[in-house]
Amino acid sequence: MDDDDVRMTDARKQTAFGDNRGGVPAVAVSLVQSSDGRVPDLAAIKAAGTRLFLDGTQAVGSIPVDLVGVDYLVAHSYKWLLSPRGLCFFYVRPERLPEITPWLAGWKSRSDPFEDYYGAPELASDAHRLDVSIPWFSAPGARASLELIAGLGPEAIGEHNLALARSFASELGLAEPASPILRVPVDDADSAVERLKRAGVACSARSGSIRFAFHLYNDEQDVALALEALRPTAAVRSDA
């Protein structure tokens, strides 16, 4: 695909994808926006009849993810999956698998990778054809984190995370968030973040606002601490 074939559009506009009579081969969008926690109208995108590629890095591990109607999904492990850097996961809808070219095919791409380590590999017929050598130091750490997340369950984690985020937003008079990430507009966000960090609140400045995120290791005491530290910091603007 050439650069001329790539179109940028605002995922907040339901009409942005139309009915695909323009021949758009695929739509790539973040399942949750990193900057402010917005989620796209997936129903409208799916209804357009185009292939759907989701970046789930800010969603997988924090909220339940429904793969119905999703053709491809990629998610890095070091965000909400609480794993070391260097490991990433790629989901491909089974009927789309033949369309994917395994550019990094090697010995791990065989149906039986231990049968022969050399020569041009005969690719596996399933998703193993996309496998690459595992990053040895990242994988053990990821295994422990993934076992924790799987044991708690994505539904329970999502319910916990959203409850905290919505409680926090309600106290500030913000709209109910659709994800555990919130954008809080304040005056002088950089200075506000520094004061919040000194109070023990982990957050970041993003485009003139403060980005907060709640996960399984947070509780209502963290919400209270953030609210207490935020209120004297700066007035919350009304452009959230």
N, C-alpha and C positions, 0 to 999 in steps of 0.2 A: 504494500500500500504506500503510495507516494504522499508527501506532505499535502499536496493539493486535494487529496481524497479525505483529509481529516477536517471535520467541521466542529467548531466549538459552539455550544449553546448553553442556555441557563436551565439547569435541571429543575428549577422551581416552577417553570412554565409548563403546564400540562400539555399545551398545544405544541410544544417544541418538537415533538417526535412525529406528530401527524399519524397517517395510516401507512407510512413507509412506501407510498407510491413513488417517492423519489429514489428508491433503490438503495437506501442506507443499509450497508451490509451488517453493521453492528453498532450498538450503543455501549460505551464504556462510562461508568459512573461509580462514584463512591457510595457504598451502602449507607455509610454515615460520614458526613463531612467533618474533617478533623478540626476546622477552625471554630465551628459553632454548633455541631451536633445535628445539623439538619439532615433529614432523610428524604430521598426522592420519591416521587409517586411511581412506584414500581408497576402498579396495575396499569397505569397509562402507557408506560414504556412497553410492557409486555403486550398490550393490546395493539401496539403499532406493528407487531409481527416481525420485528427484527431480532437478530441475535443479541443477547444481553450479557455483557461482561461486567462483573461487579468487583470493585476493590473492597474487600471486606476487612481490611486491616483494622479499622476503627470500630468494627462491629463484632467480629468473631471472638468469642470469649466474654463479651460484655452483655449481649442480648441474644435471644434465640434467632437463628437465621434459617429462613425457609428457602430451600433450593428449587421448589417447584417453579418451572418456567425460566430458570437460570441456566444459561449455556456454559458460562465460565465464571469462576470465582477465584481470586487470589488473596491470600492473607499472610502477612508477615507475622512471625511468632513473638517478636519482642515487645509488642504493645499489650493488648488486653489478654493475650495468651500467656503473659508473664514468663516468657522464655528467653534464653540468651539470643543475642544477635547472630545472624548467619544462617538461619533456617526459615524457609518459606513454604507455604502449601498452595497447591494449585488443583482446583476441582474442574473437571471437564464433564459435561453431560455425556453419557455413554455414546449416544448416536453422533456426537460431534468429534469423538476421538480420532477418527480417520482424517479429519481436516487439519489436525495439529501436526506440524513438522517437528520432530525431536531434534533440534539443532545441536544439542549436547549429548547425543546418543553415544553410549560407551558400553562397557561390559555390564553395567547395572541395568541396561535397557533390554537385556535378553530375558526370555521366559525363564531360563535357568542360568542365572549369572555366574554360577560357580562351575558350570560345565566347561567353559572356554573363556579365557580372559583376553584373547588376542584376535586380531583381524577385524574385518567389518562385521558388526553384530547383526544377527537375524532378530529383528525387533519383536518383542512380545506383542501379542494381539490385544492385550488389555492395557491398563494405565501404567504398568511397569515400563512400557516403552518410553515414558517420559522421566523415569528415574535417573538421578545422577548420584554420584558418590556422596554419602552422608557426611556433613561436617562433624567430625568425631567429638569435638569439645562442646558443640552446641546441642547435639542430640540427647545426651544424658540429662542435661538440665531441662530440656524441653519435655522429656518423658515424665519427669517428676511433676512439672507444672500441668501438663495435659492430663495426667492421672488425677490431680487435684480438681481440675475444672470438670472433668468427666464425672468424677464422683459426686460433686455438688450438683451438677446438672445445669445446662444453659438456661432452662426456664426459671429455676430458683435463683440463679445469679442475676438474670435479667430483671426479675421481679424486685430483688434487693436493690440493684443499682438504680433502677428507675424510681423506686420509692424515695431513695435519698435525693436524687436529682430533682424530683418533683416537689419534695418538701422544701428544698433549698430555693427553688424558683418561686414557690408560693409565698415564702416569707419576704422575697424581694419584689413581689408584684409582677413577676415575669410570666410569660405564656408557658403553659405546661410543655416540658420538653418531650421529644419523641425518642431520645436516646440519653445516656448518662453524661453527655458532654453539654456544657452550657456556656454561652457567651454573655458576659455581664458588661454592658457599656458603662464606663466611668470616665471622669476627667483625669488626665495624666495617668494612664494605665501603667506605665513603666514604674513610676514612683509608688503607685498603689501596690503593685506586685511585690516590690522590695519590702514594703511595710508588712504585707501579708506573710511573706516568707519569714521575716523576723518573728512573727507571731506563731510560726510553726505550720503554716498553711502552704502546701505545695500547689502552685498554679503558674500561669504564664501569661504574658502580654501578647495579644494578637490583634493587630490592626485597630489600635485604639480602644480595645476592650480587654477584659480578663477572661481567660479560659479556665473553667473548672471541670473536673471529671471525677466521677465516683465509681468505685469498683468494690469487689467483694471484701477487701481488707478495710473498707471504711464503714463507719456506723453513724448513728444520730449524733454522737458526741463530736464527730468531725464536722458534721453539718453545722452544729451550734458554734463550734470554734471558728469556722469560716465566716459565718454570719456576724459573729461578735467582732472579728478582726476586720471585716469588710465595711461595716456600717460607719465607723468613724474615719475610715480611710478617704472616702470620696463619695459624692452623691451619685447614685445610680441614674444614668440617663434614661430617657424614655424611648430610645431608638433601638431597643432590643428586638 
